[in-house]
Amino acid sequence: MKLLAWLTETFIATFGITRPRPEQQRTAQFLIGGFLLAVILLVAAVTTFLLFEIHAGH
């Protein structure tokens, strides 16, 4: 949960969007943080796959 909270705070600070109300904060952390974590993992997986394919010589 701390990772999602950190990702959410970083996103809010970077793009300057309005902070969620305290009662919406947990939902926002799941939505924003979860989406950002999924994108980061997807990029890492694609990069790893492409590097493996380049190294394998295909």
Secondary structure, DSSP 8 states (H G I E B T S, - for coil): -HHHHHHHHHHHHHHT-----GGGHHHHIIIIIHHHHHHHHHHHHHHHHHHHHHHHT-
